[in-house]
Amino acid sequence: MKRLAFFKRFLLPLLLVGLLAVLSTTVYMFTLNMRAIEDQAHHKTRELAYLLAMAKSLVGERVASSMELLKKSSEGRGIPNIDGVIQLNNHAIPNLKFGRESQTNQSSLVDGVTSIGNGTATLFVKHGDAFIRIATNVKTKNSARAIGTQLDPLGKAIHYLSNGQAFYGVVDILGEPYISGYEPMFDGQGKVIGAWYVGYKVDVTALEQAIKKWDFLDTGFAAIRDYNQHLRFVSERTQAPDAQFILNQSRFGWKIIKKNIPDWNFDAYIAYPIHEAYLKSIGNLYPILILGGVFGCVLALLALHGIKRFVLTPLGGDPEMASQLVQRIAQGDLSEDGTRAPPDTLINNMLIMRARLNEMVTEIKVNADRLRVSSSVFEHAHDGIFITDLKAEIIEVNPAFSVITGYSREEAMGKNPEVLGFAYQIEAFFSQFFESTDHQGEWRGEVWNLHQNGETYVAWLDVFPVHSKSGEFQHYVGLFADITQAKEQQQSLEHLAYHDALTKLPNRILFSNRLQKILAHVERTKEVVAICYIDLDDFKPINDKFGHEVGDQLLVMLAERLQENLRKQDTIARLGGDEFALLLSGQHSTIEYTHTLDRILEAIETPFHIAQHQFCISASIGYTVYPSDKNPPDTLLRHADHAMYHAKTHGGKQHHLFDLQLAQLSRDKHQLKEDMTLALKENQLKLYFQPQINVRTGQVIGMEALIRWLHPQKGLLMPSEFLPLIENTHQIVEISEWVIEQALIELRSWREAGLTMYVAVNIAAHHLIEKSFEHQLSDTLSKFSDIPPHFLNLEITESAAIGEIAKVTHIIQQCKKLGVTFAIDDFGAGYSSLTYLRRLPVDSIKIDRSFINGMLVDSEDLAVVTSIITLCKEFKRSVIAEGVESADHANKLVQLGCDLVQGHRVAKPMPAHEVVEWVQSHSPFIF
């Protein structure tokens, strides 16, 4: 009975617990296996994503390097700018230039940058919201360059470029993935005018082969689809249509694991039948069932033979808690669950064991993941990798090692890298390096290697040691890449960056570098340096008539001829278009350089023979001399440019030495002329008015409108300070029209104030003979229909009147039909004025102030004034005397029969707002 009671009380519950533990373990392990299969599928998708990320990272460095080279090469050609429009594929698009050179259809730059590998490069110009390819080696489906095509308006890159931001990522080009870089192109004002693009096709061969070999369970497969859901890669065991159908329909009975790869805009998939997962999970349970039986037997034996121990050794807690702890450990659950027990008890010992087991499992998993990643990188890296032992003998190489060196893995094993041609130009390089560094040093740099076939190649080599956790040296690892083509490309690009592509002469950048060096040199030698600027006088007509091909050939021949006429230490550079620069040194006086420039002009003027045509050209040369002109290099070249402009404006075919004082005066005039463009827009021009009165009655009969310029920096400027700068340009027309309209506006305000007087306006000769003068005057008068036209008096200078008398006479006659009156200003200053007085249909004559000023002291001036007054009476013209400065002048004029006067004795010119008050307060007895 005691044994039965013992069995019922202890053994039977213990056996039931064992059976339940086996059953629950079986169910749990089945679930765990299913989860493990799914986790494995997730892990597979992450591996696919990792491979693609590694491919992007490796190629991305080349994209960044090529982008830097592309931009550096373009800098040598000048600042990007838009110069008008250009026709491309029968469409007008902005004309993108680097400096003065158009880049449309010019592919040398993009071809040079991506000549190595499967790269592409493009120059875009911004046209509205679109970016158009103007220079590219991207090919269309018919293998033609994609010139004139647009960047995908719905793509990822255009959003970044429109906002002035760079974009780097994976872009599909003609169905192939390219690691691409787009960077915005800015002009000198920071405006986005285009874009640079560089892209390299991703070599997915290794990835494709790897995916083909991947499987999952019996019929599962791995696949990669792009953003259009097109299948890119799929395992070999599955047909592409079947895989596409399963992925598209989410077919029942299949488990599909998906992971997005944002850098590529791809999705990675692992798909497998669920029933296969069930079968595999059940198959994995057989060991568990066997172990469960064994566990039951062991449990019974432990129950029979371990009572004494359980009695003698404290359990440390509830037996149920101990039972659950054992179950979780048996099921593989090693996570912390908050269970606690006193020290030196069974449960506490089990908790310590669980913690140590968990640490070991975690470390094993981490190391396994690292090994798997390292192995993948080792196998798929484009750079060669070799690993040596303590004796510097190779123990492993990757596939890229054989591709670069020509030696197979078997041939390389056990060899010192020196035997395989590494760093052959440095005797015993590896042996000395390994011995001298005591396994601690690292080395990187360029070396020359020998290929198995005997050819040499340049490599970038990085050698570093690998140590164990305890710091003990284990291996040396060498990483290397063949950079022979990259070095050649770099040298080619550097030459392009510093030389003109057409003439092969140094460009502006190289010229500036040499100028800086020679200036530093002559500071010590006290030599004289001439900086010269050459511009061809007759090149554009040749280019326009015979085409750019002939023009280019002429420039090449000219460059060769100029080089023949210079010494070796002299430099000639092409700055762009038909402009060249010379740097002459080695002399001690300016006169010696004038002989050289005479010889250069003679060489340029010697005829050129191209395609049975003879071409004659000439040049204008400006130059300055250092240290007489002691300024920075950029300023010296600018001074030479100013001197060249002086030579050109004085007939060309000559050279001219820079004159600092003359250049400053020219710059001031040029700046004033440029400021004139803003004068009208910004309301800087003002009208002043000077009264004209009848001396006998004291009545104010009219006001002459006189223009002034209230310059922002220079203050109030008189007409003589700015009108001569624009007298033969369209600006004088715009200003004259503005003066007429403003004068009429003021005249209207005078009439509203009760004043009856006319307004006189000076008309420039260039404006008067404009075809549209009569029509424009008619339109202006129609705006002021409330003012009788005869209140507008137009004054023309004597020189304008007699310059084209027939044409001027006709214009005056037509305008007088509109009702306006005319006067000749400054009459008497011209030698033939009296001859033309009768022929011109003017209403009044204004005697030039020079005669009025001298009439009281100079009998000849008095005779001229008297004659003019007499003739005006004969020809029935009214006469006005200008420049009346005293009462004596006025009284004498009245005696001679001239009652109308104007001058400072009457009033100085006044602003428009003072006119009404002055007239109303005017005293008629000022004389």
Secondary structure as UniProt FT lines:
FT   HELIX           2..6
FT   HELIX           7..11
FT   HELIX           12..75
FT   TURN            76..77
FT   STRAND          80..88
FT   TURN            89..90
FT   STRAND          91..98
FT   TURN            99..100
FT   STRAND          101..102
FT   TURN            104..105
FT   HELIX           108..113
FT   STRAND          119..127
FT   TURN            128..129
FT   STRAND          130..136
FT   TURN            141..142
FT   TURN            147..148
FT   TURN            153..154
FT   HELIX           156..162
FT   TURN            163..164
FT   STRAND          167..173
FT   TURN            174..175
FT   STRAND          176..186
FT   TURN            188..189
FT   STRAND          192..201
FT   HELIX           205..213
FT   TURN            217..219
FT   STRAND          220..225
FT   TURN            227..228
FT   STRAND          231..234
FT   TURN            236..237
FT   HELIX           240..249
FT   TURN            252..253
FT   STRAND          254..261
FT   TURN            262..265
FT   STRAND          266..273
FT   HELIX           274..283
FT   TURN            284..285
FT   HELIX           286..305
FT   HELIX           307..312
FT   HELIX           319..330
FT   TURN            331..332
FT   TURN            343..344
FT   HELIX           346..380
FT   STRAND          384..388
FT   TURN            390..391
FT   STRAND          394..397
FT   HELIX           399..405
FT   HELIX           409..412
FT   TURN            413..414
FT   HELIX           417..420
FT   TURN            421..425
FT   TURN            427..428
FT   HELIX           429..436
FT   TURN            437..439
FT   STRAND          443..450
FT   TURN            452..453
FT   STRAND          456..467
FT   TURN            469..470
FT   STRAND          473..482
FT   HELIX           484..498
FT   TURN            501..503
FT   HELIX           508..525
FT   STRAND          528..536
FT   HELIX           539..546
FT   HELIX           548..564
FT   TURN            568..569
FT   STRAND          571..576
FT   TURN            577..578
FT   STRAND          579..587
FT   HELIX           590..605
FT   STRAND          608..610
FT   TURN            611..612
FT   STRAND          613..615
FT   STRAND          619..626
FT   TURN            627..628
FT   HELIX           633..649
FT   TURN            650..651
FT   STRAND          654..657
FT   HELIX           660..679
FT   TURN            680..683
FT   STRAND          685..694
FT   TURN            695..697
FT   STRAND          700..711
FT   TURN            712..714
FT   STRAND          715..717
FT   HELIX           719..721
FT   HELIX           723..726
FT   TURN            727..728
FT   HELIX           730..752
FT   TURN            753..754
FT   STRAND          758..762
FT   HELIX           765..768
FT   TURN            771..772
FT   HELIX           773..783
FT   TURN            784..786
FT   HELIX           789..791
FT   STRAND          792..797
FT   HELIX           798..803
FT   HELIX           805..816
FT   TURN            817..819
FT   STRAND          821..827
FT   TURN            831..832
FT   HELIX           833..837
FT   TURN            838..839
FT   STRAND          844..847
FT   HELIX           849..854
FT   TURN            855..857
FT   HELIX           859..874
FT   TURN            875..876
FT   STRAND          878..882
FT   HELIX           887..896
FT   STRAND          900..902
FT   TURN            904..906
FT   STRAND          910..911
FT   HELIX           912..914
FT   HELIX           915..921
FT   TURN            924..925
//
